[in-house]
């Protein structure tokens, strides 16, 4: 697991994980996964406000997330 971003109670991580490419959002209320291609929530119960913050951050840092996914999981 590589933590890519932290802000307060929000943590964004990329794992050596299964397809499709995604990242994990961890909040005190729960965790969610977000598809890297569409930036849509695919599973979980993270705090909605913090999840929206994570997706907004991901929009601005998509290349970083993709680079980390490829580093850990290959093309």
PDB file of N, CA, C and O in Angstrom:
ATOM      1  N   UNK A   1       0.842  -1.177   0.000  1.00  0.00           N
ATOM      2  CA  UNK A   1       0.000   0.000   0.000  1.00  0.00           C
ATOM      3  C   UNK A   1       0.884   1.236   0.000  1.00  0.00           C
ATOM      4  O   UNK A   1       1.837   1.337   0.772  1.00  0.00           O
ATOM      5  N   UNK A   2       0.556   2.156  -0.864  1.00  0.00           N
ATOM      6  CA  UNK A   2       1.257   3.430  -0.900  1.00  0.00           C
ATOM      7  C   UNK A   2       0.248   4.543  -0.637  1.00  0.00           C
ATOM      8  O   UNK A   2      -0.708   4.725  -1.391  1.00  0.00           O
ATOM      9  N   UNK A   3       0.474   5.273   0.432  1.00  0.00           N
ATOM     10  CA  UNK A   3      -0.374   6.428   0.700  1.00  0.00           C
ATOM     11  C   UNK A   3       0.104   7.558  -0.193  1.00  0.00           C
ATOM     12  O   UNK A   3       1.276   7.934  -0.172  1.00  0.00           O
ATOM     13  N   UNK A   4      -0.814   8.089  -0.971  1.00  0.00           N
ATOM     14  CA  UNK A   4      -0.514   9.130  -1.944  1.00  0.00           C
ATOM     15  C   UNK A   4      -0.839  10.510  -1.388  1.00  0.00           C
ATOM     16  O   UNK A   4      -0.171  11.491  -1.716  1.00  0.00           O
ATOM     17  N   UNK A   5      -1.881  10.585  -0.536  1.00  0.00           N
ATOM     18  CA  UNK A   5      -2.358  11.890  -0.066  1.00  0.00           C
ATOM     19  C   UNK A   5      -3.013  11.722   1.298  1.00  0.00           C
ATOM     20  O   UNK A   5      -3.720  10.745   1.547  1.00  0.00           O
ATOM     21  N   UNK A   6      -2.767  12.684   2.173  1.00  0.00           N
ATOM     22  CA  UNK A   6      -3.435  12.767   3.481  1.00  0.00           C
ATOM     23  C   UNK A   6      -3.874  14.202   3.717  1.00  0.00           C
ATOM     24  O   UNK A   6      -3.157  15.154   3.409  1.00  0.00           O
ATOM     25  N   UNK A   7      -5.059  14.330   4.267  1.00  0.00           N
ATOM     26  CA  UNK A   7      -5.555  15.645   4.659  1.00  0.00           C
ATOM     27  C   UNK A   7      -6.547  15.442   5.790  1.00  0.00           C
ATOM     28  O   UNK A   7      -7.649  14.938   5.577  1.00  0.00           O
ATOM     29  N   UNK A   8      -6.159  15.832   6.977  1.00  0.00           N
ATOM     30  CA  UNK A   8      -7.046  15.646   8.117  1.00  0.00           C
ATOM     31  C   UNK A   8      -7.400  14.185   8.298  1.00  0.00           C
ATOM     32  O   UNK A   8      -6.524  13.351   8.528  1.00  0.00           O
ATOM     33  N   UNK A   9      -8.688  13.871   8.193  1.00  0.00           N
ATOM     34  CA  UNK A   9      -9.177  12.507   8.399  1.00  0.00           C
ATOM     35  C   UNK A   9      -9.286  11.711   7.097  1.00  0.00           C
ATOM     36  O   UNK A   9      -9.860  10.622   7.083  1.00  0.00           O
ATOM     37  N   UNK A  10      -8.748  12.241   6.023  1.00  0.00           N
ATOM     38  CA  UNK A  10      -8.830  11.619   4.702  1.00  0.00           C
ATOM     39  C   UNK A  10      -7.482  11.046   4.296  1.00  0.00           C
ATOM     40  O   UNK A  10      -6.446  11.689   4.464  1.00  0.00           O
ATOM     41  N   UNK A  11      -7.505   9.824   3.755  1.00  0.00           N
ATOM     42  CA  UNK A  11      -6.278   9.202   3.256  1.00  0.00           C
ATOM     43  C   UNK A  11      -6.595   8.528   1.919  1.00  0.00           C
ATOM     44  O   UNK A  11      -7.583   7.803   1.799  1.00  0.00           O
ATOM     45  N   UNK A  12      -5.744   8.777   0.912  1.00  0.00           N
ATOM     46  CA  UNK A  12      -5.872   8.161  -0.403  1.00  0.00           C
ATOM     47  C   UNK A  12      -4.669   7.257  -0.612  1.00  0.00           C
ATOM     48  O   UNK A  12      -3.525   7.674  -0.435  1.00  0.00           O
ATOM     49  N   UNK A  13      -4.944   6.005  -0.993  1.00  0.00           N
ATOM     50  CA  UNK A  13      -3.884   5.015  -1.184  1.00  0.00           C
ATOM     51  C   UNK A  13      -4.094   4.241  -2.467  1.00  0.00           C
ATOM     52  O   UNK A  13      -5.213   4.112  -2.963  1.00  0.00           O
ATOM     53  N   UNK A  14      -2.983   3.722  -2.998  1.00  0.00           N
ATOM     54  CA  UNK A  14      -2.995   2.807  -4.134  1.00  0.00           C
ATOM     55  C   UNK A  14      -2.293   1.543  -3.676  1.00  0.00           C
ATOM     56  O   UNK A  14      -1.235   1.607  -3.049  1.00  0.00           O
ATOM     57  N   UNK A  15      -2.880   0.391  -3.985  1.00  0.00           N
ATOM     58  CA  UNK A  15      -2.321  -0.900  -3.596  1.00  0.00           C
ATOM     59  C   UNK A  15      -1.871  -1.683  -4.825  1.00  0.00           C
ATOM     60  O   UNK A  15      -2.305  -1.413  -5.945  1.00  0.00           O
ATOM     61  N   UNK A  16      -0.996  -2.655  -4.596  1.00  0.00           N
ATOM     62  CA  UNK A  16      -0.768  -3.704  -5.586  1.00  0.00           C
ATOM     63  C   UNK A  16      -2.022  -4.566  -5.463  1.00  0.00           C
ATOM     64  O   UNK A  16      -2.165  -5.328  -4.507  1.00  0.00           O
ATOM     65  N   UNK A  17      -2.917  -4.445  -6.419  1.00  0.00           N
ATOM     66  CA  UNK A  17      -4.297  -4.892  -6.231  1.00  0.00           C
ATOM     67  C   UNK A  17      -4.859  -5.468  -7.517  1.00  0.00           C
ATOM     68  O   UNK A  17      -4.150  -5.589  -8.516  1.00  0.00           O
ATOM     69  N   UNK A  18      -6.102  -5.814  -7.488  1.00  0.00           N
ATOM     70  CA  UNK A  18      -6.821  -6.390  -8.623  1.00  0.00           C
ATOM     71  C   UNK A  18      -7.310  -5.309  -9.578  1.00  0.00           C
ATOM     72  O   UNK A  18      -7.427  -4.141  -9.205  1.00  0.00           O
ATOM     73  N   UNK A  19      -7.594  -5.713 -10.818  1.00  0.00           N
ATOM     74  CA  UNK A  19      -8.195  -4.808 -11.800  1.00  0.00           C
ATOM     75  C   UNK A  19      -9.684  -4.663 -11.468  1.00  0.00           C
ATOM     76  O   UNK A  19     -10.241  -5.513 -10.774  1.00  0.00           O
ATOM     77  N   UNK A  20     -10.323  -3.621 -11.945  1.00  0.00           N
ATOM     78  CA  UNK A  20      -9.837  -2.513 -12.749  1.00  0.00           C
ATOM     79  C   UNK A  20      -9.032  -1.530 -11.893  1.00  0.00           C
ATOM     80  O   UNK A  20      -9.134  -1.537 -10.666  1.00  0.00           O
ATOM     81  N   UNK A  21      -8.233  -0.688 -12.550  1.00  0.00           N
ATOM     82  CA  UNK A  21      -7.433   0.294 -11.807  1.00  0.00           C
ATOM     83  C   UNK A  21      -8.314   1.178 -10.912  1.00  0.00           C
ATOM     84  O   UNK A  21      -9.340   1.702 -11.346  1.00  0.00           O
ATOM     85  N   UNK A  22      -7.891   1.325  -9.670  1.00  0.00           N
ATOM     86  CA  UNK A  22      -8.671   2.097  -8.697  1.00  0.00           C
ATOM     87  C   UNK A  22      -7.762   2.567  -7.574  1.00  0.00           C
ATOM     88  O   UNK A  22      -6.611   2.144  -7.465  1.00  0.00           O
ATOM     89  N   UNK A  23      -8.297   3.444  -6.745  1.00  0.00           N
ATOM     90  CA  UNK A  23      -7.594   3.848  -5.532  1.00  0.00           C
ATOM     91  C   UNK A  23      -8.555   3.720  -4.357  1.00  0.00           C
ATOM     92  O   UNK A  23      -9.769   3.603  -4.530  1.00  0.00           O
ATOM     93  N   UNK A  24      -7.983   3.745  -3.168  1.00  0.00           N
ATOM     94  CA  UNK A  24      -8.751   3.559  -1.940  1.00  0.00           C
ATOM     95  C   UNK A  24      -8.817   4.878  -1.175  1.00  0.00           C
ATOM     96  O   UNK A  24      -7.826   5.600  -1.058  1.00  0.00           O
ATOM     97  N   UNK A  25      -9.993   5.171  -0.663  1.00  0.00           N
ATOM     98  CA  UNK A  25     -10.213   6.361   0.162  1.00  0.00           C
ATOM     99  C   UNK A  25     -10.590   5.871   1.554  1.00  0.00           C
ATOM    100  O   UNK A  25     -11.568   5.142   1.721  1.00  0.00           O
ATOM    101  N   UNK A  26      -9.810   6.273   2.548  1.00  0.00           N
ATOM    102  CA  UNK A  26     -10.069   5.861   3.924  1.00  0.00           C
ATOM    103  C   UNK A  26     -10.469   7.085   4.741  1.00  0.00           C
ATOM    104  O   UNK A  26      -9.790   8.112   4.730  1.00  0.00           O
ATOM    105  N   UNK A  27     -11.586   6.949   5.448  1.00  0.00           N
ATOM    106  CA  UNK A  27     -12.057   7.971   6.375  1.00  0.00           C
ATOM    107  C   UNK A  27     -12.431   7.267   7.675  1.00  0.00           C
ATOM    108  O   UNK A  27     -12.559   6.042   7.681  1.00  0.00           O
ATOM    109  N   UNK A  28     -12.611   7.993   8.772  1.00  0.00           N
ATOM    110  CA  UNK A  28     -12.990   7.334  10.026  1.00  0.00           C
ATOM    111  C   UNK A  28     -14.314   6.561   9.920  1.00  0.00           C
ATOM    112  O   UNK A  28     -14.514   5.579  10.635  1.00  0.00           O
ATOM    113  N   UNK A  29     -15.209   6.996   9.038  1.00  0.00           N
ATOM    114  CA  UNK A  29     -16.515   6.352   8.916  1.00  0.00           C
ATOM    115  C   UNK A  29     -16.487   5.105   8.041  1.00  0.00           C
ATOM    116  O   UNK A  29     -17.433   4.317   8.062  1.00  0.00           O
ATOM    117  N   UNK A  30     -15.416   4.915   7.272  1.00  0.00           N
ATOM    118  CA  UNK A  30     -15.324   3.745   6.408  1.00  0.00           C
ATOM    119  C   UNK A  30     -14.389   3.992   5.242  1.00  0.00           C
ATOM    120  O   UNK A  30     -13.796   5.062   5.101  1.00  0.00           O
ATOM    121  N   UNK A  31     -14.278   2.971   4.415  1.00  0.00           N
ATOM    122  CA  UNK A  31     -13.396   3.011   3.251  1.00  0.00           C
ATOM    123  C   UNK A  31     -14.212   2.862   1.977  1.00  0.00           C
ATOM    124  O   UNK A  31     -15.286   2.260   1.985  1.00  0.00           O
ATOM    125  N   UNK A  32     -13.698   3.414   0.883  1.00  0.00           N
ATOM    126  CA  UNK A  32     -14.323   3.268  -0.432  1.00  0.00           C
ATOM    127  C   UNK A  32     -13.238   3.039  -1.467  1.00  0.00           C
ATOM    128  O   UNK A  32     -12.072   3.366  -1.247  1.00  0.00           O
ATOM    129  N   UNK A  33     -13.636   2.474  -2.597  1.00  0.00           N
ATOM    130  CA  UNK A  33     -12.752   2.386  -3.750  1.00  0.00           C
ATOM    131  C   UNK A  33     -13.324   3.253  -4.856  1.00  0.00           C
ATOM    132  O   UNK A  33     -14.540   3.366  -5.012  1.00  0.00           O
ATOM    133  N   UNK A  34     -12.423   3.866  -5.628  1.00  0.00           N
ATOM    134  CA  UNK A  34     -12.815   4.777  -6.698  1.00  0.00           C
ATOM    135  C   UNK A  34     -12.108   4.336  -7.975  1.00  0.00           C
ATOM    136  O   UNK A  34     -10.886   4.183  -7.995  1.00  0.00           O
ATOM    137  N   UNK A  35     -12.879   4.135  -9.035  1.00  0.00           N
ATOM    138  CA  UNK A  35     -12.336   3.745 -10.335  1.00  0.00           C
ATOM    139  C   UNK A  35     -11.473   4.875 -10.882  1.00  0.00           C
ATOM    140  O   UNK A  35     -11.894   6.032 -10.896  1.00  0.00           O
ATOM    141  N   UNK A  36     -10.265   4.539 -11.334  1.00  0.00           N
ATOM    142  CA  UNK A  36      -9.344   5.565 -11.839  1.00  0.00           C
ATOM    143  C   UNK A  36      -9.778   6.141 -13.182  1.00  0.00           C
ATOM    144  O   UNK A  36      -9.548   7.319 -13.454  1.00  0.00           O
ATOM    145  N   UNK A  37     -10.392   5.336 -14.006  1.00  0.00           N
ATOM    146  CA  UNK A  37     -10.800   5.809 -15.327  1.00  0.00           C
ATOM    147  C   UNK A  37     -11.941   6.820 -15.233  1.00  0.00           C
ATOM    148  O   UNK A  37     -11.853   7.921 -15.774  1.00  0.00           O
ATOM    149  N   UNK A  38     -13.004   6.436 -14.543  1.00  0.00           N
ATOM    150  CA  UNK A  38     -14.216   7.259 -14.496  1.00  0.00           C
ATOM    151  C   UNK A  38     -14.293   8.150 -13.259  1.00  0.00           C
ATOM    152  O   UNK A  38     -15.125   9.055 -13.194  1.00  0.00           O
ATOM    153  N   UNK A  39     -13.428   7.894 -12.279  1.00  0.00           N
ATOM    154  CA  UNK A  39     -13.482   8.580 -10.981  1.00  0.00           C
ATOM    155  C   UNK A  39     -14.864   8.466 -10.341  1.00  0.00           C
ATOM    156  O   UNK A  39     -15.424   9.435  -9.829  1.00  0.00           O
ATOM    157  N   UNK A  40     -15.389   7.244 -10.392  1.00  0.00           N
ATOM    158  CA  UNK A  40     -16.668   6.936  -9.755  1.00  0.00           C
ATOM    159  C   UNK A  40     -16.434   5.953  -8.618  1.00  0.00           C
ATOM    160  O   UNK A  40     -15.533   5.117  -8.678  1.00  0.00           O
ATOM    161  N   UNK A  41     -17.251   6.064  -7.592  1.00  0.00           N
ATOM    162  CA  UNK A  41     -17.151   5.171  -6.438  1.00  0.00           C
ATOM    163  C   UNK A  41     -17.672   3.797  -6.844  1.00  0.00           C
ATOM    164  O   UNK A  41     -18.771   3.677  -7.385  1.00  0.00           O
ATOM    165  N   UNK A  42     -16.886   2.775  -6.583  1.00  0.00           N
ATOM    166  CA  UNK A  42     -17.294   1.416  -6.942  1.00  0.00           C
ATOM    167  C   UNK A  42     -17.703   0.589  -5.733  1.00  0.00           C
ATOM    168  O   UNK A  42     -18.399  -0.415  -5.881  1.00  0.00           O
ATOM    169  N   UNK A  43     -17.283   0.993  -4.544  1.00  0.00           N
ATOM    170  CA  UNK A  43     -17.645   0.238  -3.343  1.00  0.00           C
ATOM    171  C   UNK A  43     -17.304   1.041  -2.104  1.00  0.00           C
ATOM    172  O   UNK A  43     -16.466   1.942  -2.136  1.00  0.00           O
ATOM    173  N   UNK A  44     -17.973   0.696  -1.005  1.00  0.00           N
ATOM    174  CA  UNK A  44     -17.567   1.214   0.286  1.00  0.00           C
ATOM    175  C   UNK A  44     -18.491   2.228   0.915  1.00  0.00           C
ATOM    176  O   UNK A  44     -19.545   2.572   0.380  1.00  0.00           O
ATOM    177  N   UNK A  45     -18.052   2.699   2.087  1.00  0.00           N
ATOM    178  CA  UNK A  45     -18.880   3.596   2.877  1.00  0.00           C
ATOM    179  C   UNK A  45     -18.120   4.753   3.493  1.00  0.00           C
ATOM    180  O   UNK A  45     -18.375   5.127   4.638  1.00  0.00           O
ATOM    181  N   UNK A  46     -17.190   5.320   2.744  1.00  0.00           N
ATOM    182  CA  UNK A  46     -16.452   6.483   3.248  1.00  0.00           C
ATOM    183  C   UNK A  46     -17.392   7.669   3.431  1.00  0.00           C
ATOM    184  O   UNK A  46     -18.424   7.765   2.767  1.00  0.00           O
ATOM    185  N   UNK A  47     -17.031   8.548   4.315  1.00  0.00           N
ATOM    186  CA  UNK A  47     -17.763   9.788   4.543  1.00  0.00           C
ATOM    187  C   UNK A  47     -17.944  10.530   3.221  1.00  0.00           C
ATOM    188  O   UNK A  47     -16.969  10.771   2.510  1.00  0.00           O
ATOM    189  N   UNK A  48     -19.177  10.891   2.889  1.00  0.00           N
ATOM    190  CA  UNK A  48     -19.482  11.491   1.577  1.00  0.00           C
ATOM    191  C   UNK A  48     -18.742  12.803   1.332  1.00  0.00           C
ATOM    192  O   UNK A  48     -18.252  13.037   0.227  1.00  0.00           O
ATOM    193  N   UNK A  49     -18.656  13.641   2.327  1.00  0.00           N
ATOM    194  CA  UNK A  49     -17.975  14.925   2.159  1.00  0.00           C
ATOM    195  C   UNK A  49     -16.485  14.704   1.891  1.00  0.00           C
ATOM    196  O   UNK A  49     -15.910  15.333   1.003  1.00  0.00           O
ATOM    197  N   UNK A  50     -15.866  13.812   2.658  1.00  0.00           N
ATOM    198  CA  UNK A  50     -14.452  13.526   2.462  1.00  0.00           C
ATOM    199  C   UNK A  50     -14.215  12.773   1.153  1.00  0.00           C
ATOM    200  O   UNK A  50     -13.181  12.951   0.510  1.00  0.00           O
ATOM    201  N   UNK A  51     -15.167  11.937   0.764  1.00  0.00           N
ATOM    202  CA  UNK A  51     -15.065  11.238  -0.513  1.00  0.00           C
ATOM    203  C   UNK A  51     -15.107  12.227  -1.671  1.00  0.00           C
ATOM    204  O   UNK A  51     -14.355  12.083  -2.635  1.00  0.00           O
ATOM    205  N   UNK A  52     -15.971  13.222  -1.586  1.00  0.00           N
ATOM    206  CA  UNK A  52     -16.032  14.264  -2.615  1.00  0.00           C
ATOM    207  C   UNK A  52     -14.713  15.035  -2.664  1.00  0.00           C
ATOM    208  O   UNK A  52     -14.237  15.386  -3.743  1.00  0.00           O
ATOM    209  N   UNK A  53     -14.127  15.296  -1.502  1.00  0.00           N
ATOM    210  CA  UNK A  53     -12.822  15.969  -1.454  1.00  0.00           C
ATOM    211  C   UNK A  53     -11.749  15.105  -2.129  1.00  0.00           C
ATOM    212  O   UNK A  53     -10.900  15.615  -2.860  1.00  0.00           O
ATOM    213  N   UNK A  54     -11.799  13.804  -1.876  1.00  0.00           N
ATOM    214  CA  UNK A  54     -10.829  12.884  -2.471  1.00  0.00           C
ATOM    215  C   UNK A  54     -10.957  12.855  -3.990  1.00  0.00           C
ATOM    216  O   UNK A  54      -9.947  12.861  -4.694  1.00  0.00           O
ATOM    217  N   UNK A  55     -12.167  12.825  -4.497  1.00  0.00           N
ATOM    218  CA  UNK A  55     -12.378  12.793  -5.945  1.00  0.00           C
ATOM    219  C   UNK A  55     -11.939  14.111  -6.570  1.00  0.00           C
ATOM    220  O   UNK A  55     -11.357  14.110  -7.655  1.00  0.00           O
ATOM    221  N   UNK A  56     -12.200  15.222  -5.916  1.00  0.00           N
ATOM    222  CA  UNK A  56     -11.738  16.523  -6.420  1.00  0.00           C
ATOM    223  C   UNK A  56     -10.211  16.546  -6.475  1.00  0.00           C
ATOM    224  O   UNK A  56      -9.633  17.040  -7.443  1.00  0.00           O
ATOM    225  N   UNK A  57      -9.559  16.015  -5.444  1.00  0.00           N
ATOM    226  CA  UNK A  57      -8.100  15.946  -5.441  1.00  0.00           C
ATOM    227  C   UNK A  57      -7.626  15.046  -6.584  1.00  0.00           C
ATOM    228  O   UNK A  57      -6.666  15.374  -7.283  1.00  0.00           O
ATOM    229  N   UNK A  58      -8.298  13.919  -6.768  1.00  0.00           N
ATOM    230  CA  UNK A  58      -7.921  12.968  -7.820  1.00  0.00           C
ATOM    231  C   UNK A  58      -8.034  13.592  -9.214  1.00  0.00           C
ATOM    232  O   UNK A  58      -7.220  13.299 -10.089  1.00  0.00           O
ATOM    233  N   UNK A  59      -9.020  14.433  -9.420  1.00  0.00           N
ATOM    234  CA  UNK A  59      -9.153  15.121 -10.718  1.00  0.00           C
ATOM    235  C   UNK A  59      -7.904  15.929 -11.038  1.00  0.00           C
ATOM    236  O   UNK A  59      -7.460  15.964 -12.185  1.00  0.00           O
ATOM    237  N   UNK A  60      -7.344  16.569 -10.037  1.00  0.00           N
ATOM    238  CA  UNK A  60      -6.145  17.388 -10.230  1.00  0.00           C
ATOM    239  C   UNK A  60      -4.850  16.577 -10.219  1.00  0.00           C
ATOM    240  O   UNK A  60      -3.800  17.081 -10.617  1.00  0.00           O
ATOM    241  N   UNK A  61      -4.921  15.322  -9.766  1.00  0.00           N
ATOM    242  CA  UNK A  61      -3.717  14.510  -9.594  1.00  0.00           C
ATOM    243  C   UNK A  61      -3.854  13.137 -10.249  1.00  0.00           C
ATOM    244  O   UNK A  61      -3.247  12.160  -9.808  1.00  0.00           O
ATOM    245  N   UNK A  62      -4.642  13.082 -11.284  1.00  0.00           N
ATOM    246  CA  UNK A  62      -4.924  11.813 -11.956  1.00  0.00           C
ATOM    247  C   UNK A  62      -3.644  11.142 -12.469  1.00  0.00           C
ATOM    248  O   UNK A  62      -3.482   9.929 -12.337  1.00  0.00           O
ATOM    249  N   UNK A  63      -2.744  11.928 -13.050  1.00  0.00           N
ATOM    250  CA  UNK A  63      -1.509  11.357 -13.594  1.00  0.00           C
ATOM    251  C   UNK A  63      -0.676  10.697 -12.498  1.00  0.00           C
ATOM    252  O   UNK A  63      -0.116   9.623 -12.714  1.00  0.00           O
ATOM    253  N   UNK A  64      -0.587  11.317 -11.342  1.00  0.00           N
ATOM    254  CA  UNK A  64       0.129  10.743 -10.206  1.00  0.00           C
ATOM    255  C   UNK A  64      -0.485   9.410  -9.792  1.00  0.00           C
ATOM    256  O   UNK A  64       0.238   8.444  -9.549  1.00  0.00           O
ATOM    257  N   UNK A  65      -1.806   9.352  -9.712  1.00  0.00           N
ATOM    258  CA  UNK A  65      -2.489   8.116  -9.338  1.00  0.00           C
ATOM    259  C   UNK A  65      -2.249   7.012 -10.365  1.00  0.00           C
ATOM    260  O   UNK A  65      -1.984   5.867 -10.001  1.00  0.00           O
ATOM    261  N   UNK A  66      -2.341   7.363 -11.657  1.00  0.00           N
ATOM    262  CA  UNK A  66      -2.085   6.378 -12.709  1.00  0.00           C
ATOM    263  C   UNK A  66      -0.641   5.894 -12.658  1.00  0.00           C
ATOM    264  O   UNK A  66      -0.396   4.698 -12.810  1.00  0.00           O
ATOM    265  N   UNK A  67       0.307   6.779 -12.451  1.00  0.00           N
ATOM    266  CA  UNK A  67       1.714   6.389 -12.366  1.00  0.00           C
ATOM    267  C   UNK A  67       1.929   5.410 -11.214  1.00  0.00           C
ATOM    268  O   UNK A  67       2.647   4.421 -11.359  1.00  0.00           O
ATOM    269  N   UNK A  68       1.310   5.687 -10.083  1.00  0.00           N
ATOM    270  CA  UNK A  68       1.459   4.808  -8.926  1.00  0.00           C
ATOM    271  C   UNK A  68       0.805   3.454  -9.189  1.00  0.00           C
ATOM    272  O   UNK A  68       1.368   2.419  -8.832  1.00  0.00           O
ATOM    273  N   UNK A  69      -0.377   3.447  -9.808  1.00  0.00           N
ATOM    274  CA  UNK A  69      -1.056   2.191 -10.147  1.00  0.00           C
ATOM    275  C   UNK A  69      -0.154   1.340 -11.051  1.00  0.00           C
ATOM    276  O   UNK A  69       0.041   0.149 -10.805  1.00  0.00           O
ATOM    277  N   UNK A  70       0.387   1.962 -12.090  1.00  0.00           N
ATOM    278  CA  UNK A  70       1.246   1.229 -13.034  1.00  0.00           C
ATOM    279  C   UNK A  70       2.519   0.717 -12.359  1.00  0.00           C
ATOM    280  O   UNK A  70       2.972  -0.393 -12.638  1.00  0.00           O
ATOM    281  N   UNK A  71       3.086   1.523 -11.480  1.00  0.00           N
ATOM    282  CA  UNK A  71       4.297   1.105 -10.762  1.00  0.00           C
ATOM    283  C   UNK A  71       4.029  -0.150  -9.937  1.00  0.00           C
ATOM    284  O   UNK A  71       4.859  -1.058  -9.897  1.00  0.00           O
ATOM    285  N   UNK A  72       2.876  -0.203  -9.282  1.00  0.00           N
ATOM    286  CA  UNK A  72       2.551  -1.321  -8.405  1.00  0.00           C
ATOM    287  C   UNK A  72       1.911  -2.501  -9.126  1.00  0.00           C
ATOM    288  O   UNK A  72       2.035  -3.639  -8.673  1.00  0.00           O
ATOM    289  N   UNK A  73       1.227  -2.247 -10.241  1.00  0.00           N
ATOM    290  CA  UNK A  73       0.413  -3.288 -10.873  1.00  0.00           C
ATOM    291  C   UNK A  73       0.769  -3.565 -12.324  1.00  0.00           C
ATOM    292  O   UNK A  73       0.192  -4.468 -12.931  1.00  0.00           O
ATOM    293  N   UNK A  74       1.691  -2.823 -12.892  1.00  0.00           N
ATOM    294  CA  UNK A  74       2.021  -3.002 -14.302  1.00  0.00           C
ATOM    295  C   UNK A  74       1.004  -2.274 -15.171  1.00  0.00           C
ATOM    296  O   UNK A  74       0.068  -1.651 -14.671  1.00  0.00           O
ATOM    297  N   UNK A  75       1.208  -2.367 -16.488  1.00  0.00           N
ATOM    298  CA  UNK A  75       0.286  -1.686 -17.403  1.00  0.00           C
ATOM    299  C   UNK A  75      -0.964  -2.474 -17.473  1.00  0.00           C
ATOM    300  O   UNK A  75      -1.894  -2.096 -18.185  1.00  0.00           O
TER     301      UNK A  75
END
